[in-house]
């Protein structure tokens, strides 16, 4: 693991890869540095793979290597944060085009604000359609998912860190949306991690699986999977009368 002498491991103290990453520095300046590190790491991981050095990432971000470790604790944690952002970004309304305009991605705030079961069904269906379009258009996210599959064989410690992060940690925006809907009693979710994976499996993963094999879901089939997927999810998680 690429950690300088005396540096903390992913848990905030020396420990095995995959431990929980502690909260990094806070404040606007720290947030800007964190984003610079994530952007630099994303570019370099895509170009050179997980084997790229932390010195190179720090130089690309214009920060010190100590700053990188202060924010992320280890290269495994940094890689996990990069891929987590790439997976969740198209599904959170956070995507942007090159000129800064909002992309055609779902606004989870509108989903969370749904007023009643029918509005929730409509909002979830529209979100699913936007997610599908975003996944098809997200070439960089596709490349990062392929990179994960490749690098797990070369770097077992990365697999341990990835598994330790958990489904809710890999998809934080969607996990927070489902939690908020449960808090408003629009959904009854006894196991958030299972619910997150089931929602992705029904609305997003079919498109990802097809694209990994170099093809796409036909529009008609994709729409039927989406509509039925929303119904299946709501039947499972709608509160009992």
Secondary structure, DSSP 8 states (H G I E B T S, - for coil): ----TT---TTSSS--TTS-------SHHHHHHHHHHHHHHHHHHHHH-TT--HHHHHHHHTS-HHHHHHHHSSHHHHHHHHHHHHHHHTTTT--B-TTS-B-S---HHHHHT--SHHHHHHHHHHHHHHHHHHHHH-HHHHHHHHHHHHHHHH-HHHHHHHHHH-HHHHTHHHHHHHHHHHHTTS---S-HHHHHHHHHHHHTHHHHHHHHTT----HHHHHHHHHHHHHHHHHHHS---
